[in-house]
Amino acid sequence: MSTPAWFNRLLALCGAGAGYNHVPDEGESLDALRLVVVDVETTGLNLRRDQILSIGAVAVEKGRLKLSESFNRTLKVDARLHKENVLIHGITPTDISDGEPPEQVMEDFLTFLRRAPLVAFHAAFDQKMLEKAIHAHLGQRCRLSAWDLAEWLPALFPEHAQSRRMGLDDWIQALNVPVEQRHNALEDAMATAQLLQMCLARARREGLDTWGALMAEVRRARRRQQATHA
C-alpha cells in the first residue's frame, strides 16, 4: 500500500521539527475542539527498552464522546512478554502473533488522529511511547503534543482530590465512571474520555469556555498544589 501524499507532507512537519498535532489557540472555544483520548498497553514501563503492544483511542468532539470514532489495534511486534505484564493487560503471545504490521498501525493511528490534540492520563508516558513507535516503524522523529488529564481533574474537581497522586482508578471511583475492563487500551481510553467529558462540562459551568481559560486554571491549581506540598 502506497503512503498517501498528505501523510508524507504531515510527516515532513515532524522532520522539520514541528509538532505533528494541533495546539489549540488560547481563544479557541472548548465547544469547537476535537480531542483524541489515547491509551497504550506496553511490554513494560521503561521508555527506552519497552514497546507498544496495543493502542486504544477515542474522539471527543464538542464535549461529546464519539463512539463511532474509536481506534483499537494490536501491533505484531517482536517482543518478549513477561508473565506479570500479561496478567495486567491480558495481551498474549497469540494476540501479538495475530496483530497487524506496526507500520500500518502507526500510519492508521496518525490518520485517525487527524492532528487533533492528544489527551491521556499521565500523558507523558503515552506521548513518549507513541513518538518512539512512530520513529521505529515509520522512520520519522515526530513530536506529539499531549495534555495530562491527571492535572486537569484535581484542578476542576478539587473536592475529590484526596491526595497528590490519585491514579486513574481513584478518579474512576471518585466520579462514578462505569468501566467494564481495566488495562485494556480501548476500555482505558473510553474511561479517560468520560473523565474528559466531565472536565469539559465542569469547565463550562465555571465559565472556562476557552482553551486558554482552562489551561490557566490548570496552571493555577498546579501552583496551589505545589505550595501546599512545599
Biotite code that builds the C-alpha atoms (Angstrom):
import biotite.structure as struc

atoms = struc.array([
    struc.Atom([0.000, 0.000, 0.000], chain_id="A", res_id=1, res_name="MET", atom_name="CA", element="C"),
    struc.Atom([1.462, 3.360, -1.042], chain_id="A", res_id=2, res_name="SER", atom_name="CA", element="C"),
    struc.Atom([1.673, 6.138, 1.513], chain_id="A", res_id=3, res_name="THR", atom_name="CA", element="C"),
    struc.Atom([-0.808, 8.982, 0.828], chain_id="A", res_id=4, res_name="PRO", atom_name="CA", element="C"),
    struc.Atom([0.766, 12.265, -0.275], chain_id="A", res_id=5, res_name="ALA", atom_name="CA", element="C"),
    struc.Atom([-0.903, 14.174, 2.570], chain_id="A", res_id=6, res_name="TRP", atom_name="CA", element="C"),
    struc.Atom([0.619, 11.731, 5.042], chain_id="A", res_id=7, res_name="PHE", atom_name="CA", element="C"),
    struc.Atom([4.094, 12.350, 3.639], chain_id="A", res_id=8, res_name="ASN", atom_name="CA", element="C"),
    struc.Atom([3.535, 16.099, 3.941], chain_id="A", res_id=9, res_name="ARG", atom_name="CA", element="C"),
    struc.Atom([2.467, 15.793, 7.560], chain_id="A", res_id=10, res_name="LEU", atom_name="CA", element="C"),
    struc.Atom([5.398, 13.569, 8.393], chain_id="A", res_id=11, res_name="LEU", atom_name="CA", element="C"),
    struc.Atom([7.586, 16.237, 6.802], chain_id="A", res_id=12, res_name="ALA", atom_name="CA", element="C"),
    struc.Atom([6.396, 18.557, 9.575], chain_id="A", res_id=13, res_name="LEU", atom_name="CA", element="C"),
    struc.Atom([7.902, 16.135, 12.048], chain_id="A", res_id=14, res_name="CYS", atom_name="CA", element="C"),
    struc.Atom([11.131, 16.048, 10.107], chain_id="A", res_id=15, res_name="GLY", atom_name="CA", element="C"),
    struc.Atom([11.234, 19.847, 10.200], chain_id="A", res_id=16, res_name="ALA", atom_name="CA", element="C"),
    struc.Atom([10.962, 19.790, 13.981], chain_id="A", res_id=17, res_name="GLY", atom_name="CA", element="C"),
    struc.Atom([7.368, 20.988, 14.066], chain_id="A", res_id=18, res_name="ALA", atom_name="CA", element="C"),
    struc.Atom([4.762, 19.331, 16.230], chain_id="A", res_id=19, res_name="GLY", atom_name="CA", element="C"),
    struc.Atom([2.559, 16.873, 14.379], chain_id="A", res_id=20, res_name="TYR", atom_name="CA", element="C"),
    struc.Atom([-0.745, 17.626, 16.030], chain_id="A", res_id=21, res_name="ASN", atom_name="CA", element="C"),
    struc.Atom([-2.690, 20.799, 16.678], chain_id="A", res_id=22, res_name="HIS", atom_name="CA", element="C"),
    struc.Atom([-2.040, 23.013, 19.706], chain_id="A", res_id=23, res_name="VAL", atom_name="CA", element="C"),
    struc.Atom([-5.266, 24.962, 20.321], chain_id="A", res_id=24, res_name="PRO", atom_name="CA", element="C"),
    struc.Atom([-5.168, 28.750, 20.322], chain_id="A", res_id=25, res_name="ASP", atom_name="CA", element="C"),
    struc.Atom([-5.739, 30.488, 23.654], chain_id="A", res_id=26, res_name="GLU", atom_name="CA", element="C"),
    struc.Atom([-9.074, 31.868, 22.493], chain_id="A", res_id=27, res_name="GLY", atom_name="CA", element="C"),
    struc.Atom([-10.321, 28.667, 20.893], chain_id="A", res_id=28, res_name="GLU", atom_name="CA", element="C"),
    struc.Atom([-13.701, 27.576, 22.243], chain_id="A", res_id=29, res_name="SER", atom_name="CA", element="C"),
    struc.Atom([-13.794, 24.261, 24.081], chain_id="A", res_id=30, res_name="LEU", atom_name="CA", element="C"),
    struc.Atom([-17.026, 23.522, 22.219], chain_id="A", res_id=31, res_name="ASP", atom_name="CA", element="C"),
    struc.Atom([-15.191, 23.710, 18.894], chain_id="A", res_id=32, res_name="ALA", atom_name="CA", element="C"),
    struc.Atom([-12.442, 21.237, 19.741], chain_id="A", res_id=33, res_name="LEU", atom_name="CA", element="C"),
    struc.Atom([-11.949, 17.687, 18.563], chain_id="A", res_id=34, res_name="ARG", atom_name="CA", element="C"),
    struc.Atom([-9.752, 15.930, 21.126], chain_id="A", res_id=35, res_name="LEU", atom_name="CA", element="C"),
    struc.Atom([-8.395, 12.404, 20.886], chain_id="A", res_id=36, res_name="VAL", atom_name="CA", element="C"),
    struc.Atom([-8.034, 10.416, 24.097], chain_id="A", res_id=37, res_name="VAL", atom_name="CA", element="C"),
    struc.Atom([-5.404, 7.693, 23.881], chain_id="A", res_id=38, res_name="VAL", atom_name="CA", element="C"),
    struc.Atom([-4.122, 4.802, 25.964], chain_id="A", res_id=39, res_name="ASP", atom_name="CA", element="C"),
    struc.Atom([-1.326, 2.383, 25.149], chain_id="A", res_id=40, res_name="VAL", atom_name="CA", element="C"),
    struc.Atom([-0.564, -1.052, 26.547], chain_id="A", res_id=41, res_name="GLU", atom_name="CA", element="C"),
    struc.Atom([3.142, -1.851, 26.556], chain_id="A", res_id=42, res_name="THR", atom_name="CA", element="C"),
    struc.Atom([5.651, -4.563, 27.392], chain_id="A", res_id=43, res_name="THR", atom_name="CA", element="C"),
    struc.Atom([6.635, -2.543, 30.469], chain_id="A", res_id=44, res_name="GLY", atom_name="CA", element="C"),
    struc.Atom([7.223, 0.952, 31.792], chain_id="A", res_id=45, res_name="LEU", atom_name="CA", element="C"),
    struc.Atom([10.785, 1.525, 30.580], chain_id="A", res_id=46, res_name="ASN", atom_name="CA", element="C"),
    struc.Atom([10.653, 4.236, 27.926], chain_id="A", res_id=47, res_name="LEU", atom_name="CA", element="C"),
    struc.Atom([13.918, 3.129, 26.328], chain_id="A", res_id=48, res_name="ARG", atom_name="CA", element="C"),
    struc.Atom([13.568, -0.646, 26.445], chain_id="A", res_id=49, res_name="ARG", atom_name="CA", element="C"),
    struc.Atom([9.842, -1.388, 26.216], chain_id="A", res_id=50, res_name="ASP", atom_name="CA", element="C"),
    struc.Atom([7.475, -1.020, 23.296], chain_id="A", res_id=51, res_name="GLN", atom_name="CA", element="C"),
    struc.Atom([3.802, -0.618, 22.464], chain_id="A", res_id=52, res_name="ILE", atom_name="CA", element="C"),
    struc.Atom([1.634, -3.718, 22.149], chain_id="A", res_id=53, res_name="LEU", atom_name="CA", element="C"),
    struc.Atom([-1.743, -2.079, 21.571], chain_id="A", res_id=54, res_name="SER", atom_name="CA", element="C"),
    struc.Atom([-3.267, 1.363, 21.078], chain_id="A", res_id=55, res_name="ILE", atom_name="CA", element="C"),
    struc.Atom([-6.765, 2.419, 22.050], chain_id="A", res_id=56, res_name="GLY", atom_name="CA", element="C"),
    struc.Atom([-8.168, 5.847, 21.230], chain_id="A", res_id=57, res_name="ALA", atom_name="CA", element="C"),
    struc.Atom([-11.497, 7.622, 21.029], chain_id="A", res_id=58, res_name="VAL", atom_name="CA", element="C"),
    struc.Atom([-12.539, 11.072, 19.844], chain_id="A", res_id=59, res_name="ALA", atom_name="CA", element="C"),
    struc.Atom([-14.310, 13.669, 21.976], chain_id="A", res_id=60, res_name="VAL", atom_name="CA", element="C"),
    struc.Atom([-15.796, 16.386, 19.785], chain_id="A", res_id=61, res_name="GLU", atom_name="CA", element="C"),
    struc.Atom([-17.657, 19.440, 21.070], chain_id="A", res_id=62, res_name="LYS", atom_name="CA", element="C"),
    struc.Atom([-17.632, 17.838, 24.501], chain_id="A", res_id=63, res_name="GLY", atom_name="CA", element="C"),
    struc.Atom([-19.268, 14.611, 23.331], chain_id="A", res_id=64, res_name="ARG", atom_name="CA", element="C"),
    struc.Atom([-17.781, 11.138, 23.225], chain_id="A", res_id=65, res_name="LEU", atom_name="CA", element="C"),
    struc.Atom([-17.970, 9.918, 19.632], chain_id="A", res_id=66, res_name="LYS", atom_name="CA", element="C"),
    struc.Atom([-18.387, 6.154, 19.886], chain_id="A", res_id=67, res_name="LEU", atom_name="CA", element="C"),
    struc.Atom([-18.315, 5.980, 16.092], chain_id="A", res_id=68, res_name="SER", atom_name="CA", element="C"),
    struc.Atom([-14.751, 7.328, 16.156], chain_id="A", res_id=69, res_name="GLU", atom_name="CA", element="C"),
    struc.Atom([-12.633, 4.818, 18.015], chain_id="A", res_id=70, res_name="SER", atom_name="CA", element="C"),
    struc.Atom([-9.321, 3.114, 17.348], chain_id="A", res_id=71, res_name="PHE", atom_name="CA", element="C"),
    struc.Atom([-8.307, -0.278, 18.754], chain_id="A", res_id=72, res_name="ASN", atom_name="CA", element="C"),
    struc.Atom([-5.319, -2.094, 17.281], chain_id="A", res_id=73, res_name="ARG", atom_name="CA", element="C"),
    struc.Atom([-2.719, -4.639, 18.348], chain_id="A", res_id=74, res_name="THR", atom_name="CA", element="C"),
    struc.Atom([0.778, -4.481, 16.881], chain_id="A", res_id=75, res_name="LEU", atom_name="CA", element="C"),
    struc.Atom([2.588, -7.551, 15.599], chain_id="A", res_id=76, res_name="LYS", atom_name="CA", element="C"),
    struc.Atom([5.957, -6.815, 17.176], chain_id="A", res_id=77, res_name="VAL", atom_name="CA", element="C"),
    struc.Atom([8.947, -8.904, 18.150], chain_id="A", res_id=78, res_name="ASP", atom_name="CA", element="C"),
    struc.Atom([8.504, -8.584, 21.884], chain_id="A", res_id=79, res_name="ALA", atom_name="CA", element="C"),
    struc.Atom([9.203, -10.728, 24.892], chain_id="A", res_id=80, res_name="ARG", atom_name="CA", element="C"),
    struc.Atom([6.135, -10.739, 27.114], chain_id="A", res_id=81, res_name="LEU", atom_name="CA", element="C"),
    struc.Atom([6.686, -11.044, 30.833], chain_id="A", res_id=82, res_name="HIS", atom_name="CA", element="C"),
    struc.Atom([4.138, -13.082, 32.760], chain_id="A", res_id=83, res_name="LYS", atom_name="CA", element="C"),
    struc.Atom([3.456, -10.321, 35.272], chain_id="A", res_id=84, res_name="GLU", atom_name="CA", element="C"),
    struc.Atom([2.626, -7.862, 32.470], chain_id="A", res_id=85, res_name="ASN", atom_name="CA", element="C"),
    struc.Atom([0.399, -10.368, 30.654], chain_id="A", res_id=86, res_name="VAL", atom_name="CA", element="C"),
    struc.Atom([-1.582, -10.743, 33.873], chain_id="A", res_id=87, res_name="LEU", atom_name="CA", element="C"),
    struc.Atom([-2.172, -6.971, 33.847], chain_id="A", res_id=88, res_name="ILE", atom_name="CA", element="C"),
    struc.Atom([-3.005, -6.202, 30.217], chain_id="A", res_id=89, res_name="HIS", atom_name="CA", element="C"),
    struc.Atom([-4.130, -9.670, 29.090], chain_id="A", res_id=90, res_name="GLY", atom_name="CA", element="C"),
    struc.Atom([-2.284, -9.459, 25.766], chain_id="A", res_id=91, res_name="ILE", atom_name="CA", element="C"),
    struc.Atom([-0.871, -12.902, 24.978], chain_id="A", res_id=92, res_name="THR", atom_name="CA", element="C"),
    struc.Atom([1.804, -14.051, 22.507], chain_id="A", res_id=93, res_name="PRO", atom_name="CA", element="C"),
    struc.Atom([-1.051, -15.314, 20.315], chain_id="A", res_id=94, res_name="THR", atom_name="CA", element="C"),
    struc.Atom([-2.623, -11.853, 20.318], chain_id="A", res_id=95, res_name="ASP", atom_name="CA", element="C"),
    struc.Atom([0.694, -10.367, 19.210], chain_id="A", res_id=96, res_name="ILE", atom_name="CA", element="C"),
    struc.Atom([1.123, -13.031, 16.540], chain_id="A", res_id=97, res_name="SER", atom_name="CA", element="C"),
    struc.Atom([-2.352, -12.214, 15.236], chain_id="A", res_id=98, res_name="ASP", atom_name="CA", element="C"),
    struc.Atom([-1.661, -8.474, 15.351], chain_id="A", res_id=99, res_name="GLY", atom_name="CA", element="C"),
    struc.Atom([-1.149, -6.122, 12.433], chain_id="A", res_id=100, res_name="GLU", atom_name="CA", element="C"),
    struc.Atom([2.078, -4.784, 10.909], chain_id="A", res_id=101, res_name="PRO", atom_name="CA", element="C"),
    struc.Atom([3.219, -1.998, 13.236], chain_id="A", res_id=102, res_name="PRO", atom_name="CA", element="C"),
    struc.Atom([3.993, 0.436, 10.422], chain_id="A", res_id=103, res_name="GLU", atom_name="CA", element="C"),
    struc.Atom([0.396, 0.114, 9.206], chain_id="A", res_id=104, res_name="GLN", atom_name="CA", element="C"),
    struc.Atom([-0.986, 0.557, 12.723], chain_id="A", res_id=105, res_name="VAL", atom_name="CA", element="C"),
    struc.Atom([1.069, 3.699, 13.328], chain_id="A", res_id=106, res_name="MET", atom_name="CA", element="C"),
    struc.Atom([0.125, 5.198, 9.962], chain_id="A", res_id=107, res_name="GLU", atom_name="CA", element="C"),
    struc.Atom([-3.538, 4.431, 10.636], chain_id="A", res_id=108, res_name="ASP", atom_name="CA", element="C"),
    struc.Atom([-3.282, 5.954, 14.104], chain_id="A", res_id=109, res_name="PHE", atom_name="CA", element="C"),
    struc.Atom([-1.908, 9.220, 12.729], chain_id="A", res_id=110, res_name="LEU", atom_name="CA", element="C"),
    struc.Atom([-4.675, 9.172, 10.127], chain_id="A", res_id=111, res_name="THR", atom_name="CA", element="C"),
    struc.Atom([-7.247, 8.687, 12.906], chain_id="A", res_id=112, res_name="PHE", atom_name="CA", element="C"),
    struc.Atom([-5.637, 11.442, 14.973], chain_id="A", res_id=113, res_name="LEU", atom_name="CA", element="C"),
    struc.Atom([-6.073, 13.991, 12.155], chain_id="A", res_id=114, res_name="ARG", atom_name="CA", element="C"),
    struc.Atom([-3.695, 16.264, 14.051], chain_id="A", res_id=115, res_name="ARG", atom_name="CA", element="C"),
    struc.Atom([-6.148, 16.646, 16.948], chain_id="A", res_id=116, res_name="ALA", atom_name="CA", element="C"),
    struc.Atom([-4.758, 17.445, 20.411], chain_id="A", res_id=117, res_name="PRO", atom_name="CA", element="C"),
    struc.Atom([-3.983, 14.278, 22.373], chain_id="A", res_id=118, res_name="LEU", atom_name="CA", element="C"),
    struc.Atom([-5.269, 13.751, 25.907], chain_id="A", res_id=119, res_name="VAL", atom_name="CA", element="C"),
    struc.Atom([-4.283, 10.896, 28.220], chain_id="A", res_id=120, res_name="ALA", atom_name="CA", element="C"),
    struc.Atom([-3.964, 10.074, 31.901], chain_id="A", res_id=121, res_name="PHE", atom_name="CA", element="C"),
    struc.Atom([-0.276, 10.503, 32.797], chain_id="A", res_id=122, res_name="HIS", atom_name="CA", element="C"),
    struc.Atom([0.104, 11.644, 29.214], chain_id="A", res_id=123, res_name="ALA", atom_name="CA", element="C"),
    struc.Atom([3.901, 11.901, 29.133], chain_id="A", res_id=124, res_name="ALA", atom_name="CA", element="C"),
    struc.Atom([4.260, 8.114, 29.043], chain_id="A", res_id=125, res_name="PHE", atom_name="CA", element="C"),
    struc.Atom([1.763, 7.573, 26.206], chain_id="A", res_id=126, res_name="ASP", atom_name="CA", element="C"),
    struc.Atom([3.232, 10.519, 24.294], chain_id="A", res_id=127, res_name="GLN", atom_name="CA", element="C"),
    struc.Atom([6.817, 9.268, 24.506], chain_id="A", res_id=128, res_name="LYS", atom_name="CA", element="C"),
    struc.Atom([5.880, 5.687, 23.655], chain_id="A", res_id=129, res_name="MET", atom_name="CA", element="C"),
    struc.Atom([3.905, 6.839, 20.606], chain_id="A", res_id=130, res_name="LEU", atom_name="CA", element="C"),
    struc.Atom([6.754, 9.077, 19.440], chain_id="A", res_id=131, res_name="GLU", atom_name="CA", element="C"),
    struc.Atom([9.136, 6.157, 19.865], chain_id="A", res_id=132, res_name="LYS", atom_name="CA", element="C"),
    struc.Atom([6.861, 3.831, 17.870], chain_id="A", res_id=133, res_name="ALA", atom_name="CA", element="C"),
    struc.Atom([6.455, 6.378, 15.061], chain_id="A", res_id=134, res_name="ILE", atom_name="CA", element="C"),
    struc.Atom([10.229, 6.645, 14.813], chain_id="A", res_id=135, res_name="HIS", atom_name="CA", element="C"),
    struc.Atom([10.763, 2.881, 14.999], chain_id="A", res_id=136, res_name="ALA", atom_name="CA", element="C"),
    struc.Atom([8.108, 1.904, 12.471], chain_id="A", res_id=137, res_name="HIS", atom_name="CA", element="C"),
    struc.Atom([7.747, 4.942, 10.195], chain_id="A", res_id=138, res_name="LEU", atom_name="CA", element="C"),
    struc.Atom([11.291, 6.272, 10.334], chain_id="A", res_id=139, res_name="GLY", atom_name="CA", element="C"),
    struc.Atom([10.284, 9.755, 11.497], chain_id="A", res_id=140, res_name="GLN", atom_name="CA", element="C"),
    struc.Atom([11.126, 11.615, 14.684], chain_id="A", res_id=141, res_name="ARG", atom_name="CA", element="C"),
    struc.Atom([7.727, 13.102, 15.348], chain_id="A", res_id=142, res_name="CYS", atom_name="CA", element="C"),
    struc.Atom([6.915, 15.420, 18.250], chain_id="A", res_id=143, res_name="ARG", atom_name="CA", element="C"),
    struc.Atom([3.401, 14.992, 19.576], chain_id="A", res_id=144, res_name="LEU", atom_name="CA", element="C"),
    struc.Atom([1.592, 17.434, 21.836], chain_id="A", res_id=145, res_name="SER", atom_name="CA", element="C"),
    struc.Atom([-0.350, 15.792, 24.658], chain_id="A", res_id=146, res_name="ALA", atom_name="CA", element="C"),
    struc.Atom([-2.241, 17.044, 27.702], chain_id="A", res_id=147, res_name="TRP", atom_name="CA", element="C"),
    struc.Atom([-2.444, 15.239, 31.015], chain_id="A", res_id=148, res_name="ASP", atom_name="CA", element="C"),
    struc.Atom([-5.873, 14.617, 32.483], chain_id="A", res_id=149, res_name="LEU", atom_name="CA", element="C"),
    struc.Atom([-4.162, 13.779, 35.775], chain_id="A", res_id=150, res_name="ALA", atom_name="CA", element="C"),
    struc.Atom([-3.540, 17.553, 36.061], chain_id="A", res_id=151, res_name="GLU", atom_name="CA", element="C"),
    struc.Atom([-6.954, 18.660, 34.825], chain_id="A", res_id=152, res_name="TRP", atom_name="CA", element="C"),
    struc.Atom([-9.002, 16.559, 37.243], chain_id="A", res_id=153, res_name="LEU", atom_name="CA", element="C"),
    struc.Atom([-7.731, 17.997, 40.562], chain_id="A", res_id=154, res_name="PRO", atom_name="CA", element="C"),
    struc.Atom([-7.965, 21.491, 39.071], chain_id="A", res_id=155, res_name="ALA", atom_name="CA", element="C"),
    struc.Atom([-11.623, 21.071, 38.136], chain_id="A", res_id=156, res_name="LEU", atom_name="CA", element="C"),
    struc.Atom([-12.730, 18.663, 40.870], chain_id="A", res_id=157, res_name="PHE", atom_name="CA", element="C"),
    struc.Atom([-10.749, 19.798, 43.934], chain_id="A", res_id=158, res_name="PRO", atom_name="CA", element="C"),
    struc.Atom([-13.431, 18.371, 46.210], chain_id="A", res_id=159, res_name="GLU", atom_name="CA", element="C"),
    struc.Atom([-12.412, 14.874, 45.073], chain_id="A", res_id=160, res_name="HIS", atom_name="CA", element="C"),
    struc.Atom([-8.641, 15.421, 45.093], chain_id="A", res_id=161, res_name="ALA", atom_name="CA", element="C"),
    struc.Atom([-7.823, 13.346, 48.170], chain_id="A", res_id=162, res_name="GLN", atom_name="CA", element="C"),
    struc.Atom([-4.089, 13.116, 47.533], chain_id="A", res_id=163, res_name="SER", atom_name="CA", element="C"),
    struc.Atom([-1.410, 14.426, 45.222], chain_id="A", res_id=164, res_name="ARG", atom_name="CA", element="C"),
    struc.Atom([-1.026, 11.083, 43.440], chain_id="A", res_id=165, res_name="ARG", atom_name="CA", element="C"),
    struc.Atom([-4.538, 9.937, 42.611], chain_id="A", res_id=166, res_name="MET", atom_name="CA", element="C"),
    struc.Atom([-4.424, 7.354, 39.842], chain_id="A", res_id=167, res_name="GLY", atom_name="CA", element="C"),
    struc.Atom([-6.894, 6.590, 37.080], chain_id="A", res_id=168, res_name="LEU", atom_name="CA", element="C"),
    struc.Atom([-8.700, 4.011, 39.215], chain_id="A", res_id=169, res_name="ASP", atom_name="CA", element="C"),
    struc.Atom([-9.079, 6.579, 42.009], chain_id="A", res_id=170, res_name="ASP", atom_name="CA", element="C"),
    struc.Atom([-10.722, 9.108, 39.696], chain_id="A", res_id=171, res_name="TRP", atom_name="CA", element="C"),
    struc.Atom([-12.918, 6.464, 38.074], chain_id="A", res_id=172, res_name="ILE", atom_name="CA", element="C"),
    struc.Atom([-14.204, 5.575, 41.526], chain_id="A", res_id=173, res_name="GLN", atom_name="CA", element="C"),
    struc.Atom([-14.481, 9.173, 42.759], chain_id="A", res_id=174, res_name="ALA", atom_name="CA", element="C"),
    struc.Atom([-16.567, 10.275, 39.773], chain_id="A", res_id=175, res_name="LEU", atom_name="CA", element="C"),
    struc.Atom([-18.504, 7.002, 39.366], chain_id="A", res_id=176, res_name="ASN", atom_name="CA", element="C"),
    struc.Atom([-17.344, 6.227, 35.834], chain_id="A", res_id=177, res_name="VAL", atom_name="CA", element="C"),
    struc.Atom([-18.645, 2.844, 34.600], chain_id="A", res_id=178, res_name="PRO", atom_name="CA", element="C"),
    struc.Atom([-15.813, 0.631, 33.349], chain_id="A", res_id=179, res_name="VAL", atom_name="CA", element="C"),
    struc.Atom([-16.152, -2.905, 32.029], chain_id="A", res_id=180, res_name="GLU", atom_name="CA", element="C"),
    struc.Atom([-12.463, -3.788, 31.943], chain_id="A", res_id=181, res_name="GLN", atom_name="CA", element="C"),
    struc.Atom([-9.270, -2.040, 33.037], chain_id="A", res_id=182, res_name="ARG", atom_name="CA", element="C"),
    struc.Atom([-5.838, -2.342, 31.419], chain_id="A", res_id=183, res_name="HIS", atom_name="CA", element="C"),
    struc.Atom([-7.373, -2.784, 28.003], chain_id="A", res_id=184, res_name="ASN", atom_name="CA", element="C"),
    struc.Atom([-6.230, 0.053, 25.756], chain_id="A", res_id=185, res_name="ALA", atom_name="CA", element="C"),
    struc.Atom([-9.636, 0.937, 24.316], chain_id="A", res_id=186, res_name="LEU", atom_name="CA", element="C"),
    struc.Atom([-11.520, 0.487, 27.605], chain_id="A", res_id=187, res_name="GLU", atom_name="CA", element="C"),
    struc.Atom([-8.989, 2.678, 29.418], chain_id="A", res_id=188, res_name="ASP", atom_name="CA", element="C"),
    struc.Atom([-9.257, 5.285, 26.664], chain_id="A", res_id=189, res_name="ALA", atom_name="CA", element="C"),
    struc.Atom([-13.060, 5.177, 26.977], chain_id="A", res_id=190, res_name="MET", atom_name="CA", element="C"),
    struc.Atom([-12.890, 5.639, 30.750], chain_id="A", res_id=191, res_name="ALA", atom_name="CA", element="C"),
    struc.Atom([-10.439, 8.513, 30.355], chain_id="A", res_id=192, res_name="THR", atom_name="CA", element="C"),
    struc.Atom([-12.675, 10.068, 27.694], chain_id="A", res_id=193, res_name="ALA", atom_name="CA", element="C"),
    struc.Atom([-15.628, 10.013, 30.092], chain_id="A", res_id=194, res_name="GLN", atom_name="CA", element="C"),
    struc.Atom([-13.473, 11.791, 32.676], chain_id="A", res_id=195, res_name="LEU", atom_name="CA", element="C"),
    struc.Atom([-12.512, 14.312, 29.990], chain_id="A", res_id=196, res_name="LEU", atom_name="CA", element="C"),
    struc.Atom([-16.192, 14.924, 29.228], chain_id="A", res_id=197, res_name="GLN", atom_name="CA", element="C"),
    struc.Atom([-16.780, 15.640, 32.916], chain_id="A", res_id=198, res_name="MET", atom_name="CA", element="C"),
    struc.Atom([-13.829, 18.048, 32.954], chain_id="A", res_id=199, res_name="CYS", atom_name="CA", element="C"),
    struc.Atom([-15.119, 19.944, 29.928], chain_id="A", res_id=200, res_name="LEU", atom_name="CA", element="C"),
    struc.Atom([-18.636, 20.147, 31.378], chain_id="A", res_id=201, res_name="ALA", atom_name="CA", element="C"),
    struc.Atom([-17.304, 21.413, 34.732], chain_id="A", res_id=202, res_name="ARG", atom_name="CA", element="C"),
    struc.Atom([-15.066, 23.934, 32.945], chain_id="A", res_id=203, res_name="ALA", atom_name="CA", element="C"),
    struc.Atom([-18.034, 25.373, 31.063], chain_id="A", res_id=204, res_name="ARG", atom_name="CA", element="C"),
    struc.Atom([-20.077, 25.616, 34.271], chain_id="A", res_id=205, res_name="ARG", atom_name="CA", element="C"),
    struc.Atom([-17.193, 27.510, 35.868], chain_id="A", res_id=206, res_name="GLU", atom_name="CA", element="C"),
    struc.Atom([-17.093, 29.951, 32.963], chain_id="A", res_id=207, res_name="GLY", atom_name="CA", element="C"),
    struc.Atom([-13.915, 28.484, 31.472], chain_id="A", res_id=208, res_name="LEU", atom_name="CA", element="C"),
    struc.Atom([-15.152, 28.490, 27.897], chain_id="A", res_id=209, res_name="ASP", atom_name="CA", element="C"),
    struc.Atom([-11.842, 28.702, 26.035], chain_id="A", res_id=210, res_name="THR", atom_name="CA", element="C"),
    struc.Atom([-8.706, 26.610, 25.849], chain_id="A", res_id=211, res_name="TRP", atom_name="CA", element="C"),
    struc.Atom([-6.660, 29.435, 27.342], chain_id="A", res_id=212, res_name="GLY", atom_name="CA", element="C"),
    struc.Atom([-9.010, 29.842, 30.319], chain_id="A", res_id=213, res_name="ALA", atom_name="CA", element="C"),
    struc.Atom([-8.915, 26.109, 31.029], chain_id="A", res_id=214, res_name="LEU", atom_name="CA", element="C"),
    struc.Atom([-5.121, 25.952, 30.805], chain_id="A", res_id=215, res_name="MET", atom_name="CA", element="C"),
    struc.Atom([-4.791, 28.977, 33.100], chain_id="A", res_id=216, res_name="ALA", atom_name="CA", element="C"),
    struc.Atom([-6.965, 27.262, 35.722], chain_id="A", res_id=217, res_name="GLU", atom_name="CA", element="C"),
    struc.Atom([-4.896, 24.073, 35.466], chain_id="A", res_id=218, res_name="VAL", atom_name="CA", element="C"),
    struc.Atom([-1.706, 26.102, 35.978], chain_id="A", res_id=219, res_name="ARG", atom_name="CA", element="C"),
    struc.Atom([-3.202, 27.923, 38.986], chain_id="A", res_id=220, res_name="ARG", atom_name="CA", element="C"),
    struc.Atom([-4.234, 24.630, 40.555], chain_id="A", res_id=221, res_name="ALA", atom_name="CA", element="C"),
    struc.Atom([-0.757, 23.197, 39.967], chain_id="A", res_id=222, res_name="ARG", atom_name="CA", element="C"),
    struc.Atom([0.843, 26.174, 41.709], chain_id="A", res_id=223, res_name="ARG", atom_name="CA", element="C"),
    struc.Atom([-1.559, 25.860, 44.655], chain_id="A", res_id=224, res_name="ARG", atom_name="CA", element="C"),
    struc.Atom([-0.782, 22.168, 44.933], chain_id="A", res_id=225, res_name="GLN", atom_name="CA", element="C"),
    struc.Atom([2.959, 22.778, 44.806], chain_id="A", res_id=226, res_name="GLN", atom_name="CA", element="C"),
    struc.Atom([2.679, 25.447, 47.510], chain_id="A", res_id=227, res_name="ALA", atom_name="CA", element="C"),
    struc.Atom([0.629, 23.108, 49.708], chain_id="A", res_id=228, res_name="THR", atom_name="CA", element="C"),
    struc.Atom([3.193, 20.323, 49.434], chain_id="A", res_id=229, res_name="HIS", atom_name="CA", element="C"),
    struc.Atom([6.282, 22.557, 49.600], chain_id="A", res_id=230, res_name="ALA", atom_name="CA", element="C"),
])
